[in-house]
């Protein structure tokens, strides 16, 4: 490839070659988007190169559906059956936030003999799912994804880059070597279909959301009124809050936040199912985190 070949054409040729490195493609796209001052494209490129820091920004093509499993030490991975199908569909969703290079490395080195990968739950989600197990002994739930699903993400990134470079060419933006004229930069400002843009998903980052920050300010240890007010502000119904009050009165005070009593655990499970069914307007992952953290704050844990 000649150094005098326009950089947009260089990107096209690389993107069309399945043997080329996707990281190299993205670095070339980074040069183009920076020189053309395409901020959205640049942010997307950097996220693909470095990984997505915030789960809510993970694009739709990086959201895959895994199989809900538990690991049995005698039989390996076995299906984890939950009667509520809506809950199952929600918890099976995986937001793949790793960088393209990390995904490539995983595919080349880390898959087991069956070509599968596991994605663990957040501690709060895991605790809720373990309480739903109808087993003689509890085992950790996880989600199992196929290697082909991760490989598909990389191919979609390659295709997006190829499509983007073709749109640049169609708009008359090619570059001369590694530079762009003022006219090309002006075209880049006004041409709509050359923005790759952001692809926001449906899951919030339950670990880094404002939930924990808000709780420290609004829930006072030992004050059910402050807990009730917070939950009401989050859309929990008055009846459900009354049910929680009864559960708190029936269960002994826990010593650790992950060891809540049976009545409280049952109440949280019911609320998570409401979130999955859509009768409580909150995501299932955020629901588990919000409730367990709020109750822990009430207990002073």
N, C-alpha and C positions, 0 to 999 in steps of 0.2 A: 504494500500500500504506500503510494507516494506521499511524502510529507506535504506536497502541494495540493493534494486532494482536499477539497473542502471538508471541514471537520464533520459536517452533517452527513456527508456521503460516507466518511470513514465510519461513523456510528451505524449507518445503515448496513454497510458491508459486514461489520462485526456482529450486529444483531441478527443478520440473516445466516450467519455461520454458527451452527449448533455446537461447534467445538470451542468457540471463544468463551472467555471468562465473563460471567455476568458482572463481577466486580469491576473488571476493566471497562465494560460497557457503561456502568454507572459512573465511573470516574470521568469518562469522556463526556457523559451527559452533564456531569457537574461543571465541567469547563464551559460547555455550551450555555447552560442555564444561568451560570454566573455572569458570563460575558453579555448575555442578552437581558440580564436583570429580571429573569423569570423566577420570582421568589417562591411561588408555590411549587414549581417544578424542582427547584433547588432543595426545598425542605423535604419533598418526597424522596429525592435521590439520597440525601443525607440520612434519612430514616432507614432506607433500604441498606445503605452501607454500614450504618452504625447500630441498627436495631431501633425499634420503636420504644421510647421511654414511657409513654402513656398508653395504656391498653385501649382507651377510647379512640385513639387515632389510628389503630390498626385497620388497614383497608379491608373491604369485604372479601377480596380474593385471598386474604390471609386468614380468613375465618373458616375453619374446617370442622367437620363433625366426627368425633371419635366414638369409640365403643366404650360404654361404661362397664368397667371390670373391677374385680378385686383379685389380689394375688394370693392364691392358696399354696402354702409351702409344699404340699404333696402333689398338687395337680397343675400348678402354674396359674396362668390367668384364666379366670372363669367369669361368665357374665354376672353382673350385679343387677338383679331384677327389682325395679321399683314399680308398684302398681299404677301410679299416676303417670300416664304417658306424657303429659305436658311438662311435668317436672323432669322426666328423663330427657326430653328433647332439649330443654334449657341447659341442663348440666353437661350434656355431651358436647356443647359448643366449645371450641378451642380457639383462642386468639393467638396466632403464631407471631410473636414479636421479635424473634431472633433476626440478626443481620443475615444477608444473603450468604456471606462467607461462613457464618456459623451453620446455616442450613446445609451448605455444601459439605462442610466438614462432618456434620452429623450423618449425612447420607453416605459418605465415603468410609466412615470409621465406626459409628456408634450404633447402627441398627443391629438387632440380634439376628439370628439365623433365619427368622421368619420375616425380617424386614419391617419390624414394628418399633414404635417409639411411644413412651409413656409421658403424659402430662399430668402432674399432680395438681390437686386442688389447693386453694388457700386454706390455712388452718381452720378458719371459721366454717368454710364450706365442708371441709372434710369431717369436722365434728358433727355437723348436722346429718350428713350422709351415713356416718357410722351408727348414729342412733336409729336409723331406719332399717338397719340390717336385721334380717330374721335368720341369724346363724348361731351355732353353738358358741362360737367365739368371734369377736369382731376382728375384721381385717381391713386394711387401708384401701379405700376406693381410689381409682385413678381412671384416666381416659387413655385409650390406646388408639394411636393413629398409624396409618400405613405409610411406608416410605414413599409410595406413589403420590400421596397427598402433598408431602413436602416438596417432592420433585415438581409437582404441578405448580406450586407457588413460584418457583424459580423460572419456569417456562412462561408463566403469565407476566413476570417482570420483564423478561426478554421481549415478549410480544408487545408490551406497552411501549418499550423503548423503540422498537422498530416502527410501530404505528406513529409515535411522536415524531421520529425523524422524517417519516414520509410526509406528515402534515407540515413540518417545517419547510421541506422542499416545495410542497404545493403552494406554500405562502411566499415563495421566492426568497427564502432565508437559507443560505448554504454556507456562507463564510468564505473567506479566501485564506486557505491554510488554516491558521488558528484564530483569525480575527474576523470581525464582522463590521460592515459599513454602518454609518449612521442611519442610512435608509433602512437597512435590515433590522437594526435595533428598534426603529420607529414602528416597523411592521410587527415586530414581536410584541410591542405594547398594545397594539390594537386588534390583533388577530385572535379570536376567541378559541378556535379549535386546536391551538398549540399549547394550551394549559393542561397538563396532566392532572393537576389539582389534588385536593385532599379527598380521601375516601373514609369518611367517619363511619364507624360501626355502631353496634348497639350496646356493647358492654362498657360500663364505666370502670375506672381503675379503683377498685374497692379498697386497696391498701393506701393509695395516695390521694383519695378524695377528700372533700371537706368534712366528711362524716366525723372522723376522729377529732378534728380541730373544733368542730361545733360542740361536740359532747363535753369537752373539758370546760366549756363556758356555761352550758345550760343544764347539766345534770349534777345535782348535789348528792353526795353520798348519804344514803338513808332517807332521802326525801322522795317519796313516791309521787308527790305532786309535780316535782320538777321532771321526773321520768315520764309521767303521763303527758305533761305539756309538750315535751320534746317529741314523743311518739305521735301525738295528735298533729303536731306541725308536719310530721313526715307522712301523714295520710292514714295512720292507723285509726280504725274506728273506735268509738267510745266503748262499744260492747267488747271488742277484743282487748282493749286496755283494762276493762273490768275483769276479764278472764285472766289476764296476766296478774292482776292484783291478788286474785284468789290463789294462783299458782305460787306466787311469792310467799303467801301466808302458809301454804301447805308444805313447801319444800324447806329443808334445813339450809342454813346459810353456807354457801360453798367456800372452800378455802382457796380454790384456784378457778380462774375464769373459764377454763376448758372443762371443769367438772360441775356444771350446773345440774340442779336436781331434775328428777324425772318429769315432774309436772311442768317445769319451765322449759325443759327440752322438748316436751310434747307440744307446748304452746308455740315455740319457735318453729318447729316442724310444720305446724298448721299454717303459720304465717308465710313460710317459704312456699308452701303449696298454693296459697292465695296469690302470691307474687307470680308464680309460674302460670297460674290460670288467668291472670290479668285482672282479678278482682281487687288487688292492691297494686297501685300504679308505681311499681318499683322493680328493678331487675332482680333476678333471683340471687345473683352473687352479692349485690349490694344489700339485699334483704338480710341474708345470713350475717353479714358483717355488722350491719347497723344494729340489729337486735341484740346480738351477743355482746357487742361493745357497749351498748346503752345499758344493758342489765349489769354488766361488769362495773360500769361507772356507778350505778346505783348501790352496788355492794361495796364500792370502794376498792375494787381489785385492779 
